[in-house]
């Protein structure tokens, strides 16, 4: 009986060590991926023009203030000078919406990423 308890303890200890080692290796790698994915992107002039067009064509300018897009909307929050905007936040809001803002998840994910990069780059 004691032998079985010792084996069970040994197996649990090995499992715990393996789980901790996996977490120690996996979490930093996952964090590095998330940071790289959300890192600011410097858009080219062509990308800025395309993103500005997407911003206006999809009606973002009707609700949001963003000087670069000549958008003077007053319904949604102003994007210019909004320190709380990072790419992950903008992608989430554009995709899923929040409160009175509808979600635009039907847009191509690459276009949503481009709009998010644009907003983060041009907000003053």
C-alpha positions as CSV (number, residue, x, y, z in Angstrom):
1,X,0.0,0.0,0.0
2,X,2.8,2.4,0.9
3,X,4.5,1.6,-2.4
4,X,1.4,2.7,-4.4
5,X,1.2,6.0,-2.5
6,X,4.9,6.6,-3.1
7,X,4.4,5.9,-6.8
8,X,1.3,8.2,-7.0
9,X,3.2,11.0,-5.2
10,X,6.1,10.6,-7.6
11,X,3.8,10.7,-10.7
12,X,2.1,13.8,-9.3
13,X,5.4,15.5,-8.7
14,X,6.7,14.7,-12.2
15,X,3.4,16.0,-13.7
16,X,3.7,19.2,-11.7
17,X,7.3,19.8,-12.8
18,X,6.3,19.1,-16.5
19,X,3.3,21.5,-16.2
20,X,5.5,24.2,-14.7
21,X,8.2,23.7,-17.4
22,X,5.6,23.9,-20.1
23,X,4.1,27.1,-18.7
24,X,7.5,28.6,-18.3
25,X,8.4,28.0,-21.9
26,X,5.0,28.6,-23.4
27,X,3.9,31.8,-21.7
28,X,6.8,34.0,-22.7
29,X,6.5,32.7,-26.3
30,X,2.7,33.5,-26.3
31,X,3.4,36.9,-24.8
32,X,6.0,37.7,-27.4
33,X,3.6,36.7,-30.2
34,X,0.9,38.9,-28.7
35,X,3.2,41.9,-28.4
36,X,4.5,41.4,-32.0
37,X,1.0,41.2,-33.3
38,X,-0.1,44.4,-31.6
39,X,3.1,46.3,-32.3
40,X,2.5,49.6,-34.2
41,X,3.0,49.3,-37.9
42,X,4.3,52.3,-39.9
43,X,2.0,52.5,-42.9
44,X,3.1,53.6,-46.3
45,X,1.4,56.5,-48.0
46,X,-0.6,54.1,-50.2
47,X,-1.8,52.1,-47.1
48,X,-2.8,55.3,-45.4
49,X,-4.8,56.4,-48.4
50,X,-6.5,53.0,-48.6
51,X,-7.3,52.9,-44.9
52,X,-8.6,56.5,-45.0
53,X,-10.9,55.4,-47.8
54,X,-12.1,52.3,-45.8
55,X,-12.7,54.5,-42.8
56,X,-14.9,56.9,-44.7
57,X,-16.6,54.3,-47.0
58,X,-17.7,52.3,-44.0
59,X,-19.2,55.3,-42.2
60,X,-16.7,55.6,-39.4
61,X,-16.5,59.3,-40.3
62,X,-20.2,59.8,-39.5
63,X,-19.7,59.2,-35.8
64,X,-16.0,59.7,-35.0
65,X,-13.7,62.7,-35.1
66,X,-10.4,62.0,-36.9
67,X,-8.7,65.0,-38.5
68,X,-6.7,62.9,-41.0
69,X,-9.9,61.6,-42.5
70,X,-11.6,65.0,-42.3
71,X,-14.1,63.2,-40.1
72,X,-16.1,65.5,-37.8
73,X,-18.6,63.0,-36.3
74,X,-19.7,63.8,-32.8
75,X,-21.7,60.7,-31.9
76,X,-18.9,58.3,-31.0
77,X,-15.7,59.1,-29.1
78,X,-13.1,61.3,-30.8
79,X,-10.2,59.3,-32.1
80,X,-7.8,62.2,-32.2
81,X,-5.9,62.5,-29.0
82,X,-7.4,59.4,-27.5
83,X,-4.5,57.8,-25.6
84,X,-6.6,54.7,-24.8
85,X,-6.5,53.5,-28.4
86,X,-4.1,50.7,-29.3
87,X,-4.4,48.3,-32.2
88,X,-6.0,45.4,-30.2
89,X,-8.6,47.7,-28.8
90,X,-9.5,49.2,-32.2
91,X,-9.6,45.8,-33.8
92,X,-12.0,44.5,-31.1
93,X,-14.3,47.5,-31.3
94,X,-14.4,47.5,-35.1
95,X,-15.1,43.8,-35.2
96,X,-17.5,43.4,-32.4
97,X,-18.9,46.9,-31.7
98,X,-19.9,48.2,-28.3
99,X,-22.9,50.1,-27.0
100,X,-24.3,52.1,-29.9
101,X,-21.4,51.3,-32.2
102,X,-22.3,48.3,-34.5
103,X,-19.8,45.6,-35.2
104,X,-18.2,45.5,-38.6
105,X,-17.0,41.8,-38.3
106,X,-18.3,41.2,-41.8
107,X,-15.3,43.3,-43.2
108,X,-12.3,41.5,-44.4
109,X,-10.0,41.0,-41.3
110,X,-7.1,42.5,-43.3
111,X,-9.1,45.6,-43.8
112,X,-10.0,45.8,-40.1
113,X,-6.3,45.5,-39.3
114,X,-5.5,48.2,-41.8
115,X,-8.1,50.5,-40.3
116,X,-6.8,49.9,-36.8
117,X,-3.2,50.5,-37.8
118,X,-4.3,53.7,-39.6
119,X,-6.2,55.1,-36.6
120,X,-3.3,54.3,-34.2
121,X,-0.9,56.0,-36.6
122,X,-2.8,59.2,-37.4
123,X,-4.5,60.0,-34.2
124,X,-3.0,63.2,-32.9
